[in-house]
Amino acid sequence: MGLFRSEELLGIAAETLEFILSASEQTHPNEYMGFLRAESASKLDLDRDGRVITDILVIPGTESGPTSASVKEMMRPNDINSVGSVHSHPNGVLRPSDADLKTFTSGRVHIIIGAPYGRTDWQAFDNQGEPTDLEVIDVALPDDDFFQLTQQGLEDEHLEHPREQSEETDEKRGGLFSWFR
């Protein structure tokens, strides 16, 4: 058995595709680029075996212009949830260029989004650059609590895990969350 999962790729979440189309349009006239990540269908409450593309990972330092987008190779994700790449073609052409094919070596599916970035202005490709079908699946994506930091949440956390020192002492020392007060 290999390092990476070999589960069938069922498709892409509709909400994820909408995000890609919107991001591509906002980046126009430059190319948009990101990497595709998938979750198990069971985590999405689907009664099917396989995985669904749910996330787009945009790499810091990605450089893009009207005819290309690139990332530093050392920044490319290498995890079990990575399944391919996505980028836009501001000229609207839904075919991979020779340069695109060189980047299609990692992952199972690669999506090209074309201007004018409508619901049908995209195509999925395999590693050889051949068109492949990718179902759009209407599924509720789980809420990610990672960025849901609120003042109430901080106060609740403080009540659950009180420190031995007073808040006054913490403020004087410049504690981690003292700037929230």
Backbone torsions as a table, in degrees:
resi	resn	phi	psi	omega
1	MET	NA	136.4	-177.5
2	GLY	-79.6	173.3	-179.9
3	LEU	-67.9	-36.8	-175.5
4	PHE	-97.8	152.4	-179.7
5	ARG	-65.3	146.2	178.8
6	SER	-116.2	16.5	178.5
7	GLU	-59.7	150.2	178.5
8	GLU	-61.4	139.6	175.1
9	LEU	-90.1	112.0	-174.0
10	LEU	-78.9	-34.2	-177.7
11	GLY	162.6	-158.9	-179.0
12	ILE	-124.3	138.7	177.6
13	ALA	-65.1	137.0	-178.9
14	ALA	-56.0	-42.0	179.9
15	GLU	-63.0	-36.3	178.3
16	THR	-68.1	-42.7	177.0
17	LEU	-61.9	-42.5	178.0
18	GLU	-60.1	-40.7	177.5
19	PHE	-60.9	-46.1	-179.2
20	ILE	-61.6	-45.4	179.8
21	LEU	-60.9	-44.0	-179.8
22	SER	-66.0	-45.8	179.4
23	ALA	-62.7	-38.8	178.4
24	SER	-64.3	-42.1	179.2
25	GLU	-65.8	-40.7	-179.7
26	GLN	-68.3	-28.5	-179.3
27	THR	-82.1	-20.5	-179.2
28	HIS	-52.2	135.6	15.3
29	PRO	-90.2	7.4	177.2
30	ASN	-90.4	160.1	176.9
31	GLU	-73.2	149.6	173.3
32	TYR	-105.7	145.2	178.7
33	MET	-146.2	140.4	176.4
34	GLY	-160.1	177.6	178.8
35	PHE	-116.9	142.9	-175.9
36	LEU	-90.4	136.3	175.9
37	ARG	-126.0	146.7	-176.5
38	ALA	-127.4	152.3	176.7
39	GLU	-118.8	157.0	176.3
40	SER	-62.6	138.2	179.1
41	ALA	-58.4	-32.7	-179.9
42	SER	-64.0	-32.7	177.3
43	LYS	-69.6	-17.9	-179.5
44	LEU	-102.1	13.0	-179.8
45	ASP	61.1	31.6	174.3
46	LEU	-94.4	139.4	-179.9
47	ASP	-92.1	54.8	179.9
48	ARG	-144.4	151.5	174.7
49	ASP	-88.5	140.4	178.0
50	GLY	134.1	-166.6	-176.7
51	ARG	-130.5	155.1	-179.1
52	VAL	-128.0	134.2	176.2
53	ILE	-68.2	122.5	-175.8
54	THR	-124.9	-21.2	-172.1
55	ASP	-134.4	151.9	173.0
56	ILE	-119.8	126.4	178.2
57	LEU	-104.3	116.4	177.2
58	VAL	-99.2	126.5	-174.3
59	ILE	-87.1	128.0	175.0
60	PRO	-58.2	141.1	179.9
61	GLY	87.0	4.7	176.1
62	THR	-62.0	131.9	178.7
63	GLU	-107.7	133.3	-179.9
64	SER	-141.8	151.8	176.6
65	GLY	-143.8	-172.4	-177.5
66	PRO	-64.7	-21.9	-176.0
67	THR	-121.7	-0.6	179.3
68	SER	-162.9	160.7	172.0
69	ALA	-142.9	142.1	-178.7
70	SER	-147.1	153.9	175.4
71	VAL	-124.0	158.0	174.4
72	LYS	-72.7	129.0	-175.3
73	GLU	-55.3	-34.9	-178.9
74	MET	-69.5	-13.6	179.6
75	MET	-92.8	-8.9	-178.2
76	ARG	-63.7	132.7	-178.7
77	PRO	-67.1	145.4	177.9
78	ASN	-136.7	73.2	179.9
79	ASP	-133.5	171.3	-173.9
80	ILE	-71.7	-14.1	179.1
81	ASN	-92.3	-9.2	-179.0
82	SER	-76.1	126.9	-177.1
83	VAL	-125.7	-2.1	179.5
84	GLY	159.2	-155.6	-175.0
85	SER	-136.9	166.4	175.2
86	VAL	-142.6	139.6	171.0
87	HIS	-153.9	162.8	-178.2
88	SER	-105.1	157.0	171.8
89	HIS	-119.5	100.4	-179.1
90	PRO	-58.5	-20.8	178.2
91	ASN	-80.8	-4.9	176.2
92	GLY	86.0	-4.9	-178.2
93	VAL	-73.8	123.9	-178.3
94	LEU	-101.2	50.1	174.8
95	ARG	-134.7	142.6	179.1
96	PRO	-73.9	140.2	174.1
97	SER	-81.6	173.1	175.3
98	ASP	-60.3	-38.9	177.8
99	ALA	-64.6	-39.0	177.7
100	ASP	-60.3	-45.0	-177.3
101	LEU	-59.4	-32.1	178.4
102	LYS	-67.6	-25.3	179.4
103	THR	-91.6	-6.9	-177.5
104	PHE	-82.5	9.4	-175.9
105	THR	-75.7	-23.1	-177.1
106	SER	-110.6	121.0	-179.2
107	GLY	104.7	169.4	-176.1
108	ARG	-97.0	-28.0	-174.1
109	VAL	-138.8	144.1	-178.7
110	HIS	-135.1	128.5	-175.6
111	ILE	-109.6	135.1	172.5
112	ILE	-114.0	128.1	178.2
113	ILE	-105.4	133.1	-179.7
114	GLY	-117.8	148.5	173.6
115	ALA	-61.0	141.8	14.5
116	PRO	-92.9	18.7	171.1
117	TYR	68.1	36.0	174.8
118	GLY	-83.6	175.5	-175.7
119	ARG	-57.5	-25.0	-179.0
120	THR	-108.8	8.1	-176.4
121	ASP	-92.7	56.7	178.8
122	TRP	-156.5	159.6	177.3
123	GLN	-149.2	139.9	175.4
124	ALA	-97.2	147.5	-179.4
125	PHE	-134.3	154.1	174.0
126	ASP	-88.3	-174.1	-177.3
127	ASN	-62.6	-24.7	179.9
128	GLN	-90.6	0.6	179.4
129	GLY	85.9	14.3	177.6
130	GLU	-87.4	136.1	177.9
131	PRO	-57.1	142.0	178.7
132	THR	-139.0	150.9	178.7
133	ASP	-79.5	141.1	175.8
134	LEU	-140.2	110.3	-177.3
135	GLU	-67.9	139.3	172.2
136	VAL	-92.0	119.8	-173.5
137	ILE	-110.1	123.4	177.7
138	ASP	-83.5	97.8	-176.1
139	VAL	-136.7	144.6	177.0
140	ALA	-77.2	122.9	177.5
141	LEU	-81.8	141.8	179.4
142	PRO	-66.4	144.0	175.5
143	ASP	-69.1	134.6	177.8
144	ASP	-96.6	113.6	-177.8
145	ASP	-80.5	0.0	-174.7
146	PHE	-56.2	-41.9	-176.8
147	PHE	-102.0	18.9	-177.3
148	GLN	-94.7	42.1	179.5
149	LEU	-78.1	120.9	180.0
150	THR	-128.4	163.9	177.0
151	GLN	-60.8	-42.9	179.4
152	GLN	-61.3	-41.5	178.5
153	GLY	-61.9	-39.1	177.6
154	LEU	-66.2	-42.7	178.8
155	GLU	-64.2	-42.5	177.8
156	ASP	-61.1	-42.3	179.5
157	GLU	-62.9	-39.9	179.7
158	HIS	-64.3	-39.7	179.6
159	LEU	-67.9	-35.0	-179.9
160	GLU	-74.9	-29.3	-176.7
161	HIS	-132.4	67.3	-177.9
162	PRO	-66.4	147.4	177.1
163	ARG	-95.2	161.2	-178.3
164	GLU	-73.5	-23.8	-178.2
165	GLN	-91.6	160.3	-178.8
166	SER	-78.9	161.2	176.3
167	GLU	-62.5	-35.4	-178.9
168	GLU	-61.7	-44.2	177.9
169	THR	-63.7	-41.6	179.5
170	ASP	-62.0	-42.5	179.9
171	GLU	-65.4	-41.2	179.6
172	LYS	-63.4	-34.9	-179.9
173	ARG	-80.9	-11.5	-178.2
174	GLY	74.3	44.1	-178.7
175	GLY	-53.3	166.9	-173.4
176	LEU	-51.3	-42.6	-176.7
177	PHE	-108.7	16.2	-177.9
178	SER	-62.9	-28.0	-179.8
179	TRP	-72.2	-11.5	176.4
180	PHE	-76.4	-21.5	-172.9
181	ARG	-76.5	NA	NA
